[in-house]
Amino acid sequence: MSRRILIVEDNEDIAELLSLHLRDLDCEVQLAADGNTGYEFATAGGWDLIILDLMLPGMEGLELCRRLRAGDHYTPILMLTAKSSEVDRVVGLEMGADDYLTKPFSIRELIARVKAIFRRLEALAPKPGGEGGALVIAGAMTIDPDKRTVSIGDEPVELTAREFDLLMQFARNPGRVYSRQQLLDLVWGFGHDGYEHTVNSHINRLRAKIEGDPSNPEYVMTVWGVGYKFNDRLAATQAGRAEALLMKEERGAG
């Protein structure tokens, strides 16, 4: 299946090189050389991926990313930048970027990360019959995979794209124990050797947002010496809450 990719990059040589290799993957590619044009193209919708340079004329990449994440529609974002400090990487990811590459980078690594993002999209896509888009309910938590929203009780929880994917991986497989390396493979898309600490930091930020007491988590549990799992005891509450939600929606429709 052909994918549509928007590249927002002011360096013409880099943009053309990326376009050439992505078209070899049977992707349809659109180029934008500044942030304002990129934002116009991005908000028109229909993209499977946006490759976004951080330093752009007009609207900067971080602001463009922030505005897109404030909208209703989710599109994966792979951020490119000449900045290499950890602070810059964290800011980009916290703004909602799905992945991050620092210039100079190899084309092989970029292609590998693009393929990894597409694999995650396919894994999270609704399955035939609509099962993939069904609400995931555990305890007081409700996850809507289609809208990519999370709420605890009646309170919405704002998650970054990666935090949402991480939570979905856990919540769809309650009780399964994942090592850090497995989570890197499944959620980030490939190994990222030596980056197991990235999992720890994302788990900590996720817990800070979804747990009433992050030091005594109810949802994402630590399995000492192995990794993490989603609390399978909460799965028993799913059927009852799902039925209650359906009844509530039916009453509202009536």
N, C-alpha and C positions, 0 to 999 in steps of 0.2 A: 504494500500500500504506500503510495506516494505521500510524503509529509511536506508541510509548508513551513518554511523557516524564514524569519525576518532577521537580517543582520544589520545592527545599528553600529556602524564603525566609520570613523572619519578618515582613517588611513586607507586610501584607495587600493594600495597594493595588498594589504592584509585582507580587505573585504573581497577583492577579486579572487585571491588565493583560497579563502574559505568557501566562496561561492563555487569555485571550480570543483573542489573536492566533495562538497555536499551534493552537488548535482550528480556526481558519480554514484552517490547513494540513492539516486532516483528521488531526490528532494527538489521541490520547487522553492526557489530562493528569491527574496526581494531585498534590495539594499537600500539603506538610508544613511546619509552621511552626516547628519546632525540630530541632536536630541529632539527638537521640535517636530521634524519630519518623522522621525522614528516613532514618536508618541502618536502622531496622526495615523500612521500605518498600523501601529499596535492596537489602538482602540477600535480600529475597523473590524478587528476580530478575524477568526478563522485560522489562526496560527497554531502549529503544533509545538513550536519552540521559538524563543527570541534569544539571539546571541547579542549581548549588549556590552559595548565598551563603557568603561567607567568615566573616562575623560572625553567629553564631547563638546563641540561648540553648541551654543544655544542651551537647551535643557541638559544638565549633566545626567550621567547614567544613574546615579543613586536616586535623584529626584524622579526620573522617569520610572525606575523600578518601584519607588514608593507609591506613585500615583496609580500604577497598574495594579499593585496589590491592594489598593484601597477600593478598586472596582469590584464588580460582581463576578467577573469571569476570570478563571485561573488559566494562565498559560505558563509553562515552565520557562525559566530564565537562566541562561548560562552567562555569567558575567566575565568579561575580559578586562584586564587592567595592567598597566605598567607598574602599579604600586604593589609592593610585596610584603608590607608589614602585616603582622597578625591583626592589628586593630582594623586596618582597611578590609581584610578578609571577613572579619567578624561583622563589621558594619554592613557589608554587602549582603551577607547571609541573613542578618537580622532584618534587613529591609525586605527580605523575601526571595532573594536569588536562590535557585536550586543548586547551583554549583558555581565554581570559581576557578578561573585559570589565570595565572600571572604571566605576562609577556616577559621574555620570549617563551613560547611553548612549541611543542612539536605538533605537527598536523595529526600524527598518529594518536597522540593523547587526546586531542580535541575530538577526533572522530570517535574514539572509544567512549568518551564522556557523552557525546551526543547519542550514541547507540544505547548507552546505559539509561539515559533519560527516557528514550523511547520505550525501552523494556519496562521501565517503571510505569509509564503511561498505559501500556498494554496490560500490565498486571493489575492496575487499578481501574481499568475500564469496566463498565457494566457488562456482565455476562449475558448470553442469550436468555430470554425470559425475564430479564430485569433483576436477577438475583444480585448482580454486582452492585446495583444502585440501592439496595435495601439499606435501611437504617441499621446501624450497629449500636446496640444499647447494652450498657453494662453499669449496674448500680444506678447512680444519678446521672451518668454520662450518656449523651446521645451524639452519635457521629453520623453526619449525612455525607456519604462519599461523593454524590453528584454535585452538591453545592460546596463541598470541602469545608463544612462548618462543624464546629464542636460546641456543645453546651453542657454545663453542669447544672442540673436543675433547669431553671429558666434563664440562667446567666450565660451569655455567649463567651467563648474563650478564643482569644486571638492567637493563632499559631502561625509560625512561618511555614513555608511550603515543605521544608525538610522535616520540621517537627510533626506536621500533619502526616506525611508519608510514614514516618517512624511510628507514630501512634496507630495508624491503620494496620501496619505490619503486625504489631502486637495484638490489637483488638480483634483482628480477623482470625487469630490463632491463639486463643486464650489457653494458658497452661504450657505452651511450647516454650522451651528454654532456648534462647539465642546467645551465642557467644558474640563478642564484639566484632570479630572478623566476619561472622555470618551476617550481622547487621550491616556492616560496611558493604558486603557483596549484594545484599538484598535491597537496601534502601539507597545507598550511594551508587550502586550499580557495578562496582568492581573494587578490587582489593585495597587501594590506598595504603600500601604497606607502611607501617610505622605510624598510622593515624588512628589507632584504636582510641587514643585520648579524645578524638573528635566525637566518638560515640558517647563517652562519659559526659562531655560538656553538653551535648544535645539532650541526653537523658536528664541531666540536672535542670536545664532550662525548661524542658517539658514538664517535669514534676513541679517546678515552681508555679506553673500555670494551671495544672489540672488537679494537683493534690491539695487537700485541706491542710495537711501537715507533711511537707516534703521529706522530713526526716523519718516519717513513719508512713510510707506510701500505701495507698489503697489500691491503686491501679497498676502501675509499673513497678514490679517487685524485683529486688536483687536476689539472685541465686549465687551465693558466695562461692567463689572459686570457679564459676562457670560463666555467668553473664546475667541476663535479665529475662523476665517473662511477664505476661499480662495475667492478672489475677483471675484464674479460671473459676473461682467460687462466685464471681459476679455473673458468670454466664447463665446461672440458674434464674437470674432475675429478668433475663431478656424477654422471654415469651410473655410474661405478665405485663411488663411495661410496654412492649410493642402493641399488645392488644388494647391497652388503655389509651395509647396514643392514637391508634386507629379510631377508637370510639370517640375520642375527643375531636378528631378531624371530621368525622361523620356528623357529629352534633353541630360543629361549626358550619359545615356545608348546608345543613338543614336550616 
